[in-house]
């Protein structure tokens, strides 16, 4: 082998070796790039999966995340918006209707176990005295009963209306203070009906009780009067004494179920009432109308029958 040939062969061999190395290095680089791409893809895939999982977890933990709750929230929001758009007027509380007519004389919220007494006033109305009695009664939420004489009602109509508005009972003492035992059936009926006619015009109702003038009752009266007759068991004799101290002394032993007789004609009676009402209230009495007294004592009033107390 000559030197040139050897040199040529040697040169070619070296070139080959260089080429191979270059190829190997290129292949390695390619392999590395491919591996990196695969790893990056894998990392991306893991990242995507993790993101999906995180989103899922957040949606599960979110309050109201369920379909139903979501719907409920949407409904509430829609209703709120609806309300904003057309606000429904607030319902105004409907006040309990005031009892009318004779119902005013029967309160239904009294304590049946507490003692009760009915103060009653005959022969009025007479504004100067009746008004004073009403003033005290109002102050202590006391309801009293006026057995009014029919032919006086129009003269003192404002007083009558005031008493009615205050829940005091307007009862009948006949139209002309007629002693009913002295007249016949026609007159008895007329004495009752004429009071009702006037009263109906003034307060829109009829009487539910009558006190026979002088306490005069007989079978004819019982038959034709058409109302329960309410007498009394405590007589203050105010018409006789015209003295408030004496009137008060006759009221010392007032007891549960009593009906007290007075007259709203005398200033001394009004003065006595001004002291009597607070005293009775302090003792625990409920001052009630005649209708209330019998109602709470469980006594059903009957037309033509006479009552002296509610015991
Ligand atoms: Zn009388």
Boltz pocket constraint, residues with backbone or C-beta under 6 A from the ligand:
constraints:
  - pocket:
      binder: B
      contacts: [[A, 122], [A, 123], [A, 173], [A, 177], [A, 213], [A, 214]]
      max_distance: 6.0
